[in-house]
Amino acid sequence: MTPRRVGAVPPDALSAALRTSGLFLRMDPFVVHVRSAIPIVADGIQRLYAGHTCWTEVGEFADFHVSVRRKWRPSRPLCVFEMDGHGPFTPLAYGEAYAFLEWGLNWCITSYCHNWITLHSAVLERDGRAVILPAPPGSGKSTLCAALMLDGWRLLSDEMALLDPRTGLLTASPRPISLKNASIDIMRRRAPDAVMGPVALDTMKGTVCHMQVSADSTARARELATPAWIVYPRYVAGAPLTLSPRHKADALLNLHRNSFNHHVHGRQGFETLADVVERCDVYDLHYSDLDEALACFARLSA
């Protein structure tokens, strides 16, 4: 298979490649070699990476060689994620196979890509300026991230900020947005034409479904962005929208807690995070209405 868009590959050919020698998939800034005989994995890749380039030539370079394979069990089938033949996680339910691929890729990046400082955060950009959204699970981060992307912001990542310690710039890694529970129906109502991937039920995070990244975000994946804002979002049902400045010392401590690998970079890692906090406007955002939150970000970026 010569390089072409995933969406241009017939589903049977894509499935056959994944079952046999594997599929090389460009997920800027990475190339991932994926193997899986599980149909839901092929379905998820076909839907959610339709605009990405893929090929099958054996011997090509890949940053990660991963697989999601079936694990036989008398009571119920399971699936296993592997990188280079090593299984770092406990097997999951068979129906979680596609979500397992995405979660496993997150682990690959945060465990091995130490040329960046990686932060657990969503990141989006408008007019060259980026907002970093660090937040714990359940805060509404992914819902807000998806809504901002639909409102014209370029998605760099739903899960992690890749911060260059030499330049202080952010590298994009736009992959499908992980929506959970009520967020899935919220986004389906807001964007009925959005492409959604397989639904994984009864995971440790509840119901999970991934949403395809905007074409603009994929096309501009190699554009760097300058951090301009750090916003800590929190969804609070029924609460009025509030945007309040956060003390920068507290913001720096929080970024350290949200960093996967700042310790690897030593003093330079600390100084890079401190510099980013110093250069950014830092806020706490409490919201209950997505449209009000979008209007707030529009004012912020004006």
C-alpha positions as CSV (number, residue, x, y, z in Angstrom):
1,M,0.0,0.0,0.0
2,T,1.5,3.3,-1.0
3,P,0.8,6.3,1.3
4,R,-2.7,7.5,1.1
5,R,-5.5,8.8,3.4
6,V,-7.1,6.2,5.7
7,G,-10.5,7.3,4.4
8,A,-9.5,6.2,0.9
9,V,-8.6,2.7,1.9
10,P,-11.4,0.1,1.5
11,P,-12.5,-1.2,5.0
12,D,-11.6,-4.8,4.0
13,A,-8.1,-3.8,3.0
14,L,-7.6,-1.8,6.2
15,S,-8.7,-4.7,8.3
16,A,-6.5,-7.1,6.4
17,A,-3.4,-4.8,6.9
18,L,-4.1,-4.5,10.6
19,R,-4.5,-8.3,11.0
20,T,-1.3,-9.2,9.2
21,S,1.8,-7.0,8.8
22,G,0.2,-4.0,10.4
23,L,-0.6,-0.4,9.4
24,F,1.7,2.6,9.6
25,L,-0.4,5.6,10.7
26,R,0.9,9.2,10.7
27,M,-0.3,10.9,13.9
28,D,1.8,14.0,13.8
29,P,4.3,14.4,15.3
30,F,4.5,10.6,15.4
31,V,4.3,7.6,13.2
32,V,2.6,4.6,14.9
33,H,2.7,1.0,13.6
34,V,-0.6,-0.7,14.7
35,R,-1.6,-4.3,14.5
36,S,-5.0,-5.7,15.6
37,A,-7.4,-8.4,14.4
38,I,-10.2,-6.9,16.5
39,P,-12.9,-5.5,14.3
40,I,-13.7,-2.6,16.5
41,V,-10.1,-1.3,16.3
42,A,-10.2,-1.2,12.5
43,D,-13.6,0.5,12.7
44,G,-12.3,3.2,15.0
45,I,-9.3,3.9,12.9
46,Q,-11.3,4.0,9.7
47,R,-13.7,6.5,11.2
48,L,-11.6,8.7,13.4
49,Y,-8.4,8.8,11.3
50,A,-9.9,9.1,7.9
51,G,-7.9,12.3,7.1
52,H,-4.6,10.8,8.2
53,T,-1.9,9.2,6.0
54,C,-1.2,5.5,6.2
55,W,0.9,2.8,4.5
56,T,2.0,-0.8,5.0
57,E,5.5,-1.1,3.7
58,V,7.5,-3.4,6.0
59,G,10.7,-1.9,7.4
60,E,9.4,1.7,7.5
61,F,10.3,3.8,10.6
62,A,7.7,4.1,13.4
63,D,8.0,5.8,16.7
64,F,5.9,3.2,18.4
65,H,5.0,-0.4,17.4
66,V,1.8,-1.3,19.2
67,S,-0.9,-3.9,19.0
68,V,-4.3,-4.6,20.6
69,R,-5.0,-8.4,20.6
70,R,-7.6,-10.7,21.9
71,K,-6.9,-12.6,25.0
72,W,-9.0,-15.8,25.4
73,R,-10.7,-16.4,28.6
74,P,-13.4,-19.1,29.3
75,S,-15.9,-16.6,30.8
76,R,-15.6,-13.6,28.5
77,P,-13.0,-12.3,26.0
78,L,-10.5,-9.7,26.9
79,C,-8.1,-7.5,25.0
80,V,-4.5,-6.7,25.7
81,F,-2.5,-3.6,24.6
82,E,1.2,-4.2,23.8
83,M,4.1,-2.1,22.8
84,D,7.1,-3.9,21.2
85,G,5.5,-7.1,22.5
86,H,5.4,-5.9,26.1
87,G,2.0,-5.6,27.9
88,P,2.2,-2.7,30.4
89,F,-1.5,-2.9,31.5
90,T,-4.0,-5.3,32.9
91,P,-6.3,-6.8,30.1
92,L,-9.6,-5.0,29.6
93,A,-13.0,-6.0,28.3
94,Y,-13.1,-6.9,24.6
95,G,-15.4,-4.0,23.8
96,E,-12.9,-1.5,25.1
97,A,-10.3,-2.5,22.5
98,Y,-10.4,0.8,20.5
99,A,-10.4,3.0,23.6
100,F,-7.5,0.8,24.9
101,L,-5.5,1.7,21.7
102,E,-6.0,5.5,22.4
103,W,-5.2,5.1,26.1
104,G,-2.1,3.0,25.3
105,L,-0.8,5.6,22.9
106,N,-1.2,8.3,25.6
107,W,1.0,6.1,27.8
108,C,3.6,5.6,25.0
109,I,4.0,9.3,24.6
110,T,4.1,10.3,28.2
111,S,6.5,7.4,29.0
112,Y,9.0,7.8,26.2
113,C,8.8,11.3,24.6
114,H,11.1,13.2,27.0
115,N,12.2,15.7,24.4
116,W,9.1,17.6,25.5
117,I,7.8,18.4,29.0
118,T,4.4,16.7,28.9
119,L,1.5,18.1,30.9
120,H,-1.9,16.4,31.5
121,S,-3.9,19.1,29.8
122,A,-6.0,20.0,26.8
123,V,-4.5,22.6,24.5
124,L,-6.1,24.7,21.8
125,E,-4.9,27.6,19.6
126,R,-6.4,30.7,17.9
127,D,-4.3,33.2,16.0
128,G,-1.0,31.6,17.1
129,R,-1.8,31.9,20.8
130,A,-2.6,28.8,22.8
131,V,-4.7,28.1,25.9
132,I,-3.6,25.3,28.2
133,L,-6.5,23.7,30.1
134,P,-5.2,21.5,33.0
135,A,-7.9,19.8,34.9
136,P,-8.6,16.5,36.7
137,P,-11.1,13.9,35.5
138,G,-14.8,15.0,35.9
139,S,-14.0,18.7,35.5
140,G,-15.6,19.0,32.0
141,K,-12.3,19.6,30.3
142,S,-12.9,17.3,27.3
143,T,-16.4,18.6,26.8
144,L,-15.2,22.2,26.8
145,C,-12.2,21.2,24.6
146,A,-14.6,19.7,22.0
147,A,-16.9,22.7,22.1
148,L,-14.0,25.1,21.6
149,M,-12.7,23.0,18.6
150,L,-16.2,23.1,17.0
151,D,-16.2,26.9,17.6
152,G,-13.1,27.4,15.5
153,W,-10.2,26.8,17.8
154,R,-7.4,24.6,16.5
155,L,-7.0,21.5,18.7
156,L,-3.4,20.6,19.6
157,S,-4.4,17.9,22.0
158,D,-7.3,16.8,24.2
159,E,-5.0,14.9,26.7
160,M,-1.5,16.4,26.9
161,A,0.5,19.6,26.2
162,L,3.9,18.9,24.6
163,L,6.1,21.8,25.7
164,D,9.5,22.3,24.2
165,P,11.9,23.1,27.1
166,R,14.3,25.0,24.7
167,T,11.8,27.3,23.1
168,G,8.7,27.3,25.3
169,L,6.5,26.5,22.3
170,L,3.8,23.9,22.1
171,T,3.8,21.0,19.6
172,A,0.5,19.7,18.4
173,S,-0.6,16.1,18.6
174,P,-4.2,16.2,17.5
175,R,-5.9,12.8,18.1
176,P,-9.6,12.0,18.7
177,I,-11.2,13.6,21.7
178,S,-12.2,11.3,24.5
179,L,-15.8,12.0,25.6
180,K,-17.3,10.4,28.6
181,N,-20.8,9.7,29.8
182,A,-23.2,12.7,29.4
183,S,-20.6,14.5,27.3
184,I,-21.2,12.1,24.4
185,D,-24.9,13.1,24.0
186,I,-24.1,16.8,24.6
187,M,-21.6,16.8,21.7
188,R,-23.9,14.7,19.5
189,R,-26.6,17.3,20.0
190,R,-24.3,20.2,19.4
191,A,-22.6,18.7,16.3
192,P,-24.9,16.0,14.7
193,D,-22.5,15.7,11.8
194,A,-19.4,15.1,13.9
195,V,-17.8,11.7,13.4
196,M,-17.9,9.5,16.5
197,G,-16.0,6.3,17.1
198,P,-16.9,3.1,18.8
199,V,-18.6,3.3,22.2
200,A,-17.0,1.5,25.1
201,L,-19.4,0.7,27.9
202,D,-18.8,0.1,31.6
203,T,-15.1,1.2,31.6
204,M,-13.4,2.5,34.7
205,K,-14.3,5.9,33.3
206,G,-17.9,5.0,32.5
207,T,-19.1,5.1,28.9
208,V,-16.4,6.4,26.6
209,C,-16.6,7.5,22.9
210,H,-14.0,9.3,20.8
211,M,-14.8,12.2,18.5
212,Q,-12.9,12.9,15.3
213,V,-10.6,16.0,15.2
214,S,-11.5,18.9,12.9
215,A,-10.0,18.9,9.5
216,D,-8.3,22.2,10.2
217,S,-6.6,20.8,13.3
218,T,-5.3,17.8,11.4
219,A,-4.1,19.8,8.4
220,R,-2.2,22.3,10.7
221,A,-0.7,19.7,13.0
222,R,2.9,20.7,12.3
223,E,2.3,24.4,13.3
224,L,3.7,25.3,16.7
225,A,1.9,27.6,19.1
226,T,2.8,30.1,21.8
227,P,1.3,29.6,25.3
228,A,-0.9,32.7,26.1
229,W,-3.3,31.5,28.7
230,I,-3.6,28.9,31.4
231,V,-7.2,28.3,32.3
232,Y,-8.3,25.8,35.0
233,P,-11.9,24.8,34.0
234,R,-14.5,23.3,36.3
235,Y,-18.0,22.4,35.3
236,V,-20.4,23.2,38.2
237,A,-24.1,22.3,37.4
238,G,-26.3,25.4,37.6
239,A,-23.5,27.8,38.6
240,P,-23.1,31.2,36.9
241,L,-20.0,31.6,34.9
242,T,-17.0,33.0,36.7
243,L,-13.5,33.8,35.4
244,S,-11.1,34.8,38.2
245,P,-7.4,35.3,38.2
246,R,-5.3,32.6,39.9
247,H,-2.1,33.3,41.8
248,K,0.8,32.4,39.6
249,A,2.7,30.6,42.3
250,D,-0.2,28.3,42.8
251,A,-0.5,27.9,39.0
252,L,3.1,26.8,38.9
253,L,2.7,24.2,41.6
254,N,-0.4,22.9,39.8
255,L,1.5,22.6,36.5
256,H,4.1,20.6,38.3
257,R,1.5,18.2,39.6
258,N,0.0,17.9,36.1
259,S,3.4,17.2,34.5
260,F,4.3,13.6,33.7
261,N,8.1,14.2,33.3
262,H,9.3,17.6,34.5
263,H,11.7,15.8,36.8
264,V,13.5,14.3,33.8
265,H,14.4,17.8,32.7
266,G,15.7,18.9,36.1
267,R,16.3,22.6,36.6
268,Q,15.5,23.4,33.0
269,G,12.1,21.7,33.4
270,F,11.3,23.9,36.4
271,E,12.5,27.1,34.7
272,T,10.5,26.3,31.6
273,L,7.3,25.8,33.5
274,A,8.0,28.9,35.6
275,D,8.6,31.0,32.4
276,V,5.3,29.7,30.8
277,V,3.4,30.7,33.9
278,E,5.0,34.1,34.0
279,R,4.2,34.8,30.3
280,C,0.6,33.6,30.5
281,D,-2.6,35.0,31.9
282,V,-3.8,32.5,34.5
283,Y,-7.5,32.0,35.4
284,D,-9.9,29.7,37.2
285,L,-13.1,29.1,35.1
286,H,-16.3,27.8,36.7
287,Y,-19.2,27.3,34.2
288,S,-22.4,25.4,33.7
289,D,-23.4,26.6,30.2
290,L,-21.2,25.8,27.3
291,D,-22.3,28.7,25.2
292,E,-21.4,31.1,28.0
293,A,-18.0,29.4,28.3
294,L,-17.4,29.8,24.5
295,A,-18.3,33.5,24.7
296,C,-15.9,33.9,27.6
297,F,-13.1,32.4,25.6
298,A,-14.0,34.6,22.6
299,R,-13.6,37.6,24.8
300,L,-10.3,36.3,26.2
301,S,-8.8,35.8,22.7
302,A,-10.1,39.0,21.2
